[in-house]
Amino acid sequence: MPRQACLVAGLAVLAATWLGPLPRLAAHSFASHMLMHMAVVAVAAPLVAAGLARGRWDPVARRPWLFPALPASALEFVVVWGWHAPALHHAARHTPGMLLLEQGSFLAVGLLVWLAAFGGGHARRHDRAGAGIAALLMTSMHMTLLGVLLAVADRPLYGHHGEAAFGLSALGDQQLGGVLMLVFGGVAYLAGALVLLAGLLRRPDGRPDEGVVADA
């Protein structure tokens, strides 16, 4: 997909996520809230990053020291798990200002990780791609872990104002949200790492890079 099309698609996903019905549904549906989260970090953020990376407006090429891949992944871990603490999660679902802060922080750390992995100039592309693979795999693992914890929990971890949406019990709603995190979060970051790995294993002419394979 052309760079400009990726950027437009990413912005369109953000608009649909934030201006559509999901914010209203999130107050009564953990799964809807999780869908907002995944749409931002696992769909919109990589699309926007793909639209900016290695282009004229790539912030990594201008200030690479602001985009270290592994610290970016660690920061995303703190932000994601912090907002899933029951008190902060409840505040984000029922207070517009906190929801805005939560969603903004999700977008910021999502862009940070994806740009750190895919952005930057060609001078140190090999080293940055290697760090990007590690960062994306770390993120995939911690999102998978959180998704599993939510999906297999035997009691609701988050309260609702009234009944959960779509006829689900509070526990069923939470378990659905965990599955959404597994499917979108775990898979998207793993796929990004595999794309970077495929690039490392190929020369510019498309043949496998024997030196890289030997090092692996």
C-alpha positions as CSV (number, residue, x, y, z in Angstrom):
1,M,0.0,0.0,0.0
2,P,1.4,3.5,-0.9
3,R,2.7,5.6,2.0
4,Q,0.0,8.2,1.6
5,A,-2.8,5.6,1.5
6,C,-1.5,4.1,4.7
7,L,-1.6,7.5,6.4
8,V,-5.1,8.2,5.2
9,A,-6.3,4.8,6.3
10,G,-4.8,5.1,9.7
11,L,-6.5,8.5,10.3
12,A,-9.8,7.1,9.0
13,V,-9.5,4.3,11.6
14,L,-8.9,6.8,14.3
15,A,-11.9,8.9,13.2
16,A,-14.2,5.9,13.1
17,T,-13.0,4.7,16.5
18,W,-13.3,8.0,18.3
19,L,-16.3,9.6,16.5
20,G,-18.4,6.4,16.0
21,P,-20.5,4.5,18.6
22,L,-17.6,2.8,20.4
23,P,-17.0,5.6,23.1
24,R,-20.7,5.5,24.0
25,L,-20.8,1.7,24.1
26,A,-17.6,1.5,26.2
27,A,-19.3,2.7,29.4
28,H,-21.4,-0.6,29.4
29,S,-19.1,-2.9,27.4
30,F,-15.6,-3.9,28.3
31,A,-15.3,-5.5,24.8
32,S,-16.2,-2.2,23.1
33,H,-13.6,-0.4,25.2
34,M,-11.0,-3.1,24.3
35,L,-12.0,-2.7,20.6
36,M,-11.2,1.0,20.8
37,H,-7.8,0.2,22.4
38,M,-6.9,-2.4,19.7
39,A,-8.1,-0.2,16.9
40,V,-5.8,2.6,18.1
41,V,-2.6,0.7,18.8
42,A,-2.8,-2.4,16.5
43,V,-4.5,-0.9,13.5
44,A,-4.3,2.9,13.3
45,A,-0.9,3.3,14.8
46,P,0.9,0.9,12.4
47,L,-0.9,2.4,9.4
48,V,0.0,6.0,10.4
49,A,3.6,4.8,11.2
50,A,3.8,3.2,7.7
51,G,2.6,6.4,6.2
52,L,5.4,8.4,7.9
53,A,8.3,6.0,8.1
54,R,11.2,6.6,5.8
55,G,9.3,9.5,4.2
56,R,9.7,13.3,4.2
57,W,7.9,13.6,7.6
58,D,9.6,10.6,9.4
59,P,10.4,11.9,12.9
60,V,12.8,9.0,13.5
61,A,15.1,10.2,10.6
62,R,15.2,13.6,12.2
63,R,15.6,12.7,15.8
64,P,16.5,9.0,16.1
65,W,17.5,9.3,19.8
66,L,13.9,10.0,20.7
67,F,12.8,6.6,19.3
68,P,14.8,3.8,21.0
69,A,12.8,0.6,20.2
70,L,13.2,-1.4,23.4
71,P,12.5,1.5,25.8
72,A,9.5,2.4,23.7
73,S,8.2,-1.2,24.1
74,A,8.8,-1.0,27.9
75,L,6.9,2.3,28.0
76,E,4.0,0.8,26.1
77,F,3.9,-2.1,28.6
78,V,3.6,0.4,31.5
79,V,0.9,2.4,29.8
80,V,-1.2,-0.5,28.6
81,W,-1.1,-2.5,31.9
82,G,-1.5,0.7,33.9
83,W,-4.7,1.7,32.2
84,H,-6.0,-1.9,32.7
85,A,-5.7,-1.5,36.5
86,P,-9.3,-1.5,37.7
87,A,-9.4,2.0,39.1
88,L,-7.9,3.7,36.0
89,H,-9.9,1.5,33.7
90,H,-13.1,2.5,35.5
91,A,-12.2,6.2,35.3
92,A,-11.5,6.0,31.6
93,R,-14.8,4.3,30.8
94,H,-16.9,6.7,32.8
95,T,-15.1,10.0,32.7
96,P,-14.8,11.8,29.3
97,G,-11.5,13.5,30.3
98,M,-9.9,10.3,31.5
99,L,-11.1,8.5,28.3
100,L,-9.4,11.2,26.2
101,L,-6.2,10.9,28.3
102,E,-6.2,7.1,28.0
103,Q,-6.8,7.0,24.2
104,G,-4.2,9.8,23.6
105,S,-1.6,7.8,25.6
106,F,-2.5,4.6,23.7
107,L,-1.9,6.4,20.4
108,A,1.3,8.1,21.6
109,V,3.0,4.9,22.8
110,G,1.6,2.9,19.8
111,L,3.1,5.3,17.4
112,L,6.3,5.4,19.4
113,V,6.8,1.7,19.1
114,W,5.8,1.3,15.5
115,L,7.9,4.3,14.3
116,A,10.9,3.1,16.4
117,A,10.6,-0.3,14.6
118,F,10.0,0.9,11.0
119,G,11.2,4.5,10.8
120,G,14.6,6.1,10.4
121,G,17.1,6.4,7.6
122,H,19.1,3.7,5.8
123,A,22.4,4.4,7.6
124,R,21.7,2.1,10.6
125,R,18.6,0.3,9.2
126,H,20.0,-3.2,10.0
127,D,20.5,-2.3,13.7
128,R,17.2,-0.5,14.1
129,A,15.3,-3.3,12.4
130,G,16.9,-5.8,14.8
131,A,15.9,-3.7,17.8
132,G,12.4,-3.2,16.3
133,I,11.9,-7.0,16.0
134,A,12.7,-7.4,19.7
135,A,10.4,-4.5,20.7
136,L,7.5,-5.8,18.7
137,L,7.9,-9.3,20.0
138,M,8.0,-8.0,23.5
139,T,4.8,-6.0,23.0
140,S,3.1,-9.0,21.3
141,M,4.0,-11.2,24.3
142,H,2.8,-8.8,27.0
143,M,-0.5,-8.1,25.1
144,T,-1.0,-11.8,24.6
145,L,-0.4,-12.4,28.3
146,L,-2.9,-9.7,29.3
147,G,-5.4,-11.0,26.8
148,V,-5.1,-14.5,28.2
149,L,-5.5,-13.3,31.8
150,L,-8.7,-11.5,30.8
151,A,-10.1,-14.3,28.7
152,V,-9.6,-17.1,31.3
153,A,-10.5,-15.1,34.4
154,D,-13.2,-16.9,36.4
155,R,-14.7,-13.6,37.8
156,P,-15.3,-10.1,36.5
157,L,-12.3,-7.8,37.2
158,Y,-14.1,-4.6,36.1
159,G,-17.5,-3.3,37.2
160,H,-20.3,-1.9,35.0
161,H,-22.9,0.8,35.4
162,G,-25.9,-1.4,35.0
163,E,-25.9,-4.5,32.8
164,A,-23.2,-5.3,30.3
165,A,-24.0,-4.6,26.7
166,F,-25.1,-7.0,23.9
167,G,-26.8,-9.4,26.4
168,L,-23.5,-10.6,27.8
169,S,-22.7,-11.1,31.4
170,A,-20.0,-9.0,32.9
171,L,-17.7,-12.0,32.9
172,G,-18.6,-12.9,29.3
173,D,-18.0,-9.3,28.2
174,Q,-14.6,-9.3,29.9
175,Q,-13.6,-12.6,28.3
176,L,-14.6,-11.3,24.9
177,G,-12.4,-8.3,25.4
178,G,-9.5,-10.6,26.3
179,V,-10.0,-12.5,23.1
180,L,-10.0,-9.3,21.1
181,M,-6.7,-8.3,22.7
182,L,-5.3,-11.7,21.8
183,V,-6.5,-11.5,18.2
184,F,-5.6,-7.9,17.4
185,G,-2.8,-7.1,19.8
186,G,-0.8,-10.3,19.8
187,V,-1.1,-10.9,16.1
188,A,-0.5,-7.4,14.8
189,Y,2.7,-6.9,16.7
190,L,3.9,-10.4,15.8
191,A,3.1,-9.7,12.2
192,G,5.1,-6.5,12.3
193,A,8.1,-8.3,13.7
194,L,7.9,-10.9,11.0
195,V,7.8,-8.2,8.3
196,L,11.0,-6.7,9.7
197,L,12.6,-10.1,9.9
198,A,11.8,-10.9,6.3
199,G,13.5,-7.6,5.3
200,L,16.6,-8.5,7.2
201,L,16.8,-11.8,5.5
202,R,16.8,-10.3,2.0
203,R,19.3,-8.4,0.0
204,P,18.2,-5.5,-2.1
205,D,18.0,-7.9,-5.1
206,G,15.5,-10.1,-3.2
207,R,17.9,-13.0,-2.5
208,P,18.5,-14.3,1.0
209,D,21.3,-12.6,2.8
210,E,23.6,-15.5,3.8
211,G,25.5,-13.5,6.3
212,V,22.3,-12.6,8.2
213,V,21.1,-16.2,8.1
214,A,24.4,-17.5,9.4
215,D,24.4,-14.9,12.3
216,A,20.8,-16.0,13.2
